[in-house]
Amino acid sequence: MIQALAAKAHAHLVLAGGAVPNPSRNAPDALTSKVDKVLGILAWVGTAAGVAGVLITGAMMAVSMRRGEGSEHMGRLGMVLGGCVLVATAGPVVTFVFG
């Protein structure tokens, strides 16, 4: 049984050319600069959306308090702030994971 497996492994090694490719992790400079630019724009858009969300939620809370309604907007404010934290930490987390 072991000899049959060893023969099969040897056959696969010969068929594959004997060497396992080891590609480099460097992307072309043109691609890297374009991807960095798009990610930078997306980061700014996410930050602007977070600020707009906090302002809109605050305005809605002020209007509802003026009318005497309850504070059902606190959950919405928590979701907006959670999204802001996610946008703010996305870059460092990806850098930590992928180096």
Backbone bond lengths (Angstrom), bond angles and torsions (degrees), N, CA, C in turn:
res aa  C-N    CA-C-N  psi(-1)  N-CA   C-N-CA  omega(-1)  CA-C   N-CA-C  phi
1 M - - - 1.443 - - 1.527 110.81 -
2 I 1.346 116.29 -47.00 1.461 120.30 -179.15 1.516 110.50 -66.25
3 Q 1.325 117.38 -37.23 1.462 120.40 178.75 1.519 111.07 -66.15
4 A 1.332 116.99 -36.27 1.462 120.45 178.61 1.530 110.23 -66.40
5 L 1.330 116.96 -41.16 1.466 120.19 177.84 1.522 111.26 -66.06
6 A 1.322 117.29 -40.70 1.462 120.81 178.81 1.525 110.48 -64.19
7 A 1.318 117.42 -40.09 1.467 120.87 178.35 1.519 110.44 -65.32
8 K 1.335 115.99 -40.74 1.468 120.02 179.10 1.532 110.50 -64.92
9 A 1.338 117.46 -41.85 1.462 121.36 178.09 1.515 110.73 -64.21
10 H 1.335 117.53 -39.63 1.455 121.00 178.49 1.523 110.40 -64.95
11 A 1.338 116.71 -38.77 1.463 120.53 178.90 1.528 110.35 -63.85
12 H 1.317 117.02 -41.72 1.465 120.05 178.62 1.526 110.78 -66.42
13 L 1.315 117.76 -36.69 1.453 121.79 178.62 1.520 110.68 -64.90
14 V 1.324 116.55 -41.97 1.463 120.70 179.21 1.520 110.17 -68.32
15 L 1.329 117.85 -41.48 1.458 121.07 -179.41 1.531 111.57 -65.73
16 A 1.321 117.31 -32.44 1.455 120.83 -178.27 1.521 112.62 -81.72
17 G 1.313 117.86 -2.19 1.453 120.38 179.21 1.516 112.13 93.39
18 G 1.299 118.35 -2.73 1.445 121.64 175.29 1.512 115.56 86.44
19 A 1.313 119.24 -17.56 1.462 120.64 -176.98 1.521 109.33 -123.48
20 V 1.303 115.78 137.03 1.456 121.15 176.65 1.523 107.67 -92.08
21 P 1.342 117.80 126.58 1.460 119.15 -179.22 1.521 111.41 -66.63
22 N 1.313 115.81 146.22 1.458 122.51 178.67 1.529 107.66 -127.76
23 P 1.349 116.76 84.30 1.464 119.25 -176.10 1.520 111.79 -70.48
24 S 1.311 116.27 153.48 1.462 120.83 177.22 1.525 109.42 -79.76
25 R 1.337 116.25 160.18 1.458 121.45 -178.08 1.518 112.08 -98.62
26 N 1.310 118.09 12.40 1.458 120.68 -176.80 1.520 110.20 -90.16
27 A 1.313 116.17 122.79 1.453 121.36 176.30 1.529 108.65 -85.47
28 P 1.325 116.73 156.56 1.467 118.81 176.82 1.530 111.22 -60.22
29 D 1.327 115.87 145.74 1.470 120.50 -177.45 1.525 112.59 -60.41
30 A 1.345 116.98 -37.46 1.462 119.71 -179.62 1.533 110.42 -63.32
31 L 1.319 116.62 -40.95 1.462 120.70 179.41 1.522 111.28 -69.50
32 T 1.312 116.86 -41.82 1.466 121.20 -178.85 1.520 111.28 -61.81
33 S 1.321 117.36 -43.56 1.467 119.39 -178.75 1.525 111.33 -66.98
34 K 1.330 117.38 -37.41 1.472 119.66 179.28 1.528 111.53 -69.36
35 V 1.325 116.12 -41.58 1.466 119.46 179.18 1.533 110.30 -65.41
36 D 1.329 116.95 -41.22 1.474 120.06 177.64 1.523 111.36 -61.54
37 K 1.324 116.73 -39.30 1.470 120.35 179.81 1.530 110.63 -65.48
38 V 1.341 116.91 -44.46 1.468 120.37 179.69 1.529 110.70 -64.71
39 L 1.337 117.25 -42.61 1.465 119.72 178.90 1.522 111.96 -65.31
40 G 1.337 117.38 -35.74 1.454 120.63 175.97 1.520 112.17 -64.11
41 I 1.333 115.82 -42.46 1.469 120.07 178.11 1.522 110.20 -63.88
42 L 1.346 116.53 -43.60 1.465 119.61 179.39 1.527 111.95 -63.76
43 A 1.322 117.17 -35.57 1.463 120.09 178.00 1.529 110.49 -65.03
44 W 1.334 116.93 -42.69 1.460 119.96 178.42 1.521 111.57 -66.20
45 V 1.335 117.25 -39.53 1.463 120.74 178.19 1.529 110.04 -64.29
46 G 1.329 117.19 -42.36 1.461 120.22 177.81 1.514 112.43 -62.76
47 T 1.323 116.40 -40.46 1.460 120.23 177.93 1.524 110.99 -65.23
48 A 1.327 116.72 -43.91 1.471 120.49 178.76 1.526 110.78 -63.79
49 A 1.334 117.14 -39.61 1.466 119.93 178.12 1.522 110.85 -64.96
50 G 1.331 117.37 -38.01 1.459 120.57 177.60 1.514 112.18 -64.22
51 V 1.329 116.84 -44.21 1.471 120.59 178.50 1.520 110.32 -64.16
52 A 1.339 116.81 -43.55 1.463 120.20 178.88 1.535 110.41 -63.20
53 G 1.340 116.62 -39.45 1.458 119.64 179.26 1.519 112.17 -64.00
54 V 1.326 116.88 -41.49 1.469 119.90 178.13 1.529 110.61 -65.34
55 L 1.333 117.22 -42.05 1.470 120.01 179.30 1.529 111.72 -65.04
56 I 1.320 116.88 -43.27 1.473 120.26 -179.52 1.522 110.30 -66.21
57 T 1.322 116.74 -43.19 1.460 119.58 178.74 1.524 111.17 -64.00
58 G 1.326 117.28 -40.02 1.468 120.35 176.68 1.514 111.97 -63.09
59 A 1.330 116.88 -40.78 1.470 119.94 177.74 1.520 110.99 -64.85
60 M 1.333 116.60 -40.91 1.468 119.61 178.93 1.533 110.92 -65.98
61 M 1.325 116.77 -36.39 1.462 119.95 177.02 1.523 110.62 -65.91
62 A 1.324 117.20 -41.13 1.466 120.61 179.80 1.527 111.03 -64.03
63 V 1.332 116.21 -41.82 1.468 119.96 179.91 1.524 110.27 -66.54
64 S 1.348 117.56 -41.48 1.468 119.44 -178.78 1.527 111.32 -69.39
65 M 1.323 118.61 -33.79 1.463 120.51 176.27 1.523 110.67 -69.04
66 R 1.294 116.00 -35.30 1.471 120.48 177.99 1.521 110.60 -64.23
67 R 1.336 115.91 -36.93 1.464 120.75 179.89 1.522 112.25 -79.88
68 G 1.323 117.11 -12.81 1.456 120.19 -179.74 1.520 113.23 89.81
69 E 1.325 117.59 12.03 1.461 120.76 178.95 1.520 109.44 -80.53
70 G 1.321 115.83 165.94 1.455 121.07 -179.84 1.525 112.00 -70.24
71 S 1.293 114.32 179.80 1.473 119.26 -177.30 1.524 110.19 -100.75
72 E 1.336 116.73 61.37 1.459 120.05 178.30 1.525 112.03 -75.50
73 H 1.305 117.32 -4.79 1.466 120.51 -178.86 1.523 112.95 -85.68
74 M 1.326 117.51 -5.88 1.468 119.19 179.30 1.526 111.22 -64.59
75 G 1.317 117.67 -36.70 1.462 120.89 176.21 1.515 111.32 -63.98
76 R 1.320 115.88 -40.74 1.466 120.20 177.65 1.523 110.57 -65.25
77 L 1.331 117.04 -39.86 1.462 120.38 178.03 1.536 110.53 -63.58
78 G 1.325 116.73 -39.77 1.461 120.45 176.26 1.517 112.37 -61.65
79 M 1.336 117.05 -40.59 1.468 119.99 178.09 1.522 111.19 -66.61
80 V 1.313 117.49 -40.49 1.468 120.96 179.21 1.530 110.02 -64.92
81 L 1.320 116.88 -44.27 1.465 119.58 179.22 1.529 111.15 -66.95
82 G 1.333 117.77 -35.51 1.464 120.61 174.50 1.513 111.67 -62.68
83 G 1.327 117.11 -40.21 1.459 120.85 175.58 1.517 111.99 -64.47
84 C 1.313 116.48 -38.05 1.475 120.10 176.98 1.524 111.09 -63.07
85 V 1.316 116.54 -42.51 1.468 120.15 178.04 1.520 110.47 -64.01
86 L 1.333 117.06 -40.06 1.463 121.05 178.73 1.525 111.53 -62.70
87 V 1.327 116.90 -44.52 1.469 120.50 179.10 1.525 110.44 -65.52
88 A 1.324 116.89 -40.16 1.466 120.34 -177.40 1.517 112.34 -69.42
89 T 1.329 117.91 -31.77 1.463 119.96 -176.75 1.516 114.04 -98.23
90 A 1.313 119.44 -2.97 1.463 121.67 -176.40 1.525 111.54 -62.38
91 G 1.319 117.25 -46.74 1.469 120.49 -179.04 1.508 113.43 -62.12
92 P 1.333 119.11 -51.96 1.462 119.20 178.52 1.526 114.14 -62.39
93 V 1.321 117.90 -34.79 1.465 119.85 178.59 1.518 110.62 -66.25
94 V 1.333 117.54 -44.44 1.464 120.79 179.00 1.523 110.33 -64.35
95 T 1.318 117.50 -40.52 1.462 120.68 177.89 1.521 110.84 -63.37
96 F 1.318 117.51 -39.73 1.475 121.17 179.03 1.528 111.06 -66.41
97 V 1.343 117.08 -42.54 1.457 120.18 -176.46 1.521 112.08 -72.20
98 F 1.325 117.30 -45.76 1.461 121.13 -173.84 1.518 113.55 -98.26
99 G 1.289 117.07 -4.31 1.469 121.36 175.20 1.445 112.23 70.81
